[in-house]
Amino acid sequence: MSAIFTGIGRITLTAVVIVVEMTGNIMLIIPLMLACSISDSIRLMILKISIYSIKLKKIELIIIHELEVNTFKIIFAKDIKRIIN
């Protein structure tokens, strides 16, 4: 389950923590980290960006780089509402 979430949303550490907290088994950390790392690596070979970024591109919001923040191109919520409508 955590490997699937990691592949979808690039949330490796979060997925591991959620599963360990749900099961209460701390012995799962290393196998989960391995599975999540493999899942993220495979996703990175197939898709260079996350599915959330793909959705933003579909509504024509330009994304230069997924992890880069350009303070001159910050889009406010009111502007996104205008683009969607």
Secondary structure, 3 states (H helix, E strand, C coil): CHHHHHHHHCCHHHHHHHHHHHHCCHHHHHHHHHHHHHHHHHHHHHCCCCHHHHHHHHCCCCCCCCCCCCHHHCCCHHHHHHHHC
